[in-house]
Amino acid sequence: MVPLLEHREQLDKEGFVVLPECVDQGLIEELVAEVERIWNDEGESAGAEFKQEANTRRLANLVDKSRVFEQVILHRYSLTLVGHILGDFKLSSLNARSANPMSACGQPLHCDGGCLPDDHGPKVANVVWCLDDFNAKNGTLRVVPGTHLSGHLPQDELVDPELNHPDQKIILAKAGSLIVVNAHLWHAGTENRTRFPRRALHAYYCRRDQPQQQFQQRLLSRERQATANDTLRYLLALDDKPLKDEILQSNSVSGFLE
Ligand SMILES: O=C(O)CCC(=O)C(=O)O
C-alpha cells in the first residue's frame, strides 16, 4: 500500500498526521472494553512493566494480554505511514494511557524515548489510537509542528517544557481516529478538565536496528509466541538476534517519566 501524497507531505513537514474516524466503531468498543477489563484486573500494578504516571491510568505490554490488540499493531494504513517515517521497523511497545477526569495530567513537551534522529534518520514513530474523542478540554495532545526536524530535545531548548509553546497546535480528533506521529516531534498530553477519562492506545514503533522499549521475546508468553503467524513474528521481531540494549533492558525509557 502506498501512503497518500498529502499524508507523506504532512508527515515530512509537520511531523504528524490525523486520520479522522478511520477505525470501525465496533472495534473501538471492543478495545475500550478490553483495556477497562485489564485496568480492573491489574489494579495498582497497572502499567508497572513500563512506567506509571501520576493522574493517569497506564497499561503496558498489551500484545501479551489480548489478541484483539493484534488489530491495532497490524493496522495496515498506519503501518504504511510508519514505514514512510522509519523505513524497516518493528514494534517497540503497545501501551494504553487514560488521562484521569478533572486532573493535572498535563505533560511536559517531550520526544518519545528522549532521543534524536541519527544519520540514518528517525528512530521512533507513534500511532495514537483515540478511544475517546480528543478535544481541547479533556487532555488531547499538543504538538509543535516541524520540531521533529529541529535536532533538539525540548528540555534542552525551553525554559519550561510544561508551558504552552507559542507555535503549538491542539489536536482535535473523534474517537476512532488515529494520530500518526514522528515521535521526535515535540508533543505532550494536556490536562483533562472534564468529568470523563480520555483513553488512548500508543502503538509505538522503532527502526529495526533500534532496541525495543519492551523486549517482546522476553515479555510475550511462550503460548502467545507459539500462536503468532509470520507477519506478527516479524513485526514483534520474535526471531531476530536480540540487541544488547534489549537483553540489558536499558531501553525501557520514556521521554519524560522517571
Ligand atoms: O496523551 C496521550 O495519550 C499521549 C501522551 C504522550 O505523549 C506520552 O505518554 O508519551
The ligand as an ORCA input file, in Angstrom:
! r2SCAN-3c Opt
* xyz 0 1
  O      -1.997     11.809     25.500
  C      -1.510     10.753     25.143
  O      -2.095      9.686     25.241
  C      -0.089     10.760     24.630
  C       0.802     11.120     25.734
  C       2.265     11.002     25.414
  O       2.757     11.692     24.556
  C       3.076     10.069     26.169
  O       2.584      9.473     27.154
  O       4.275      9.916     25.814
*
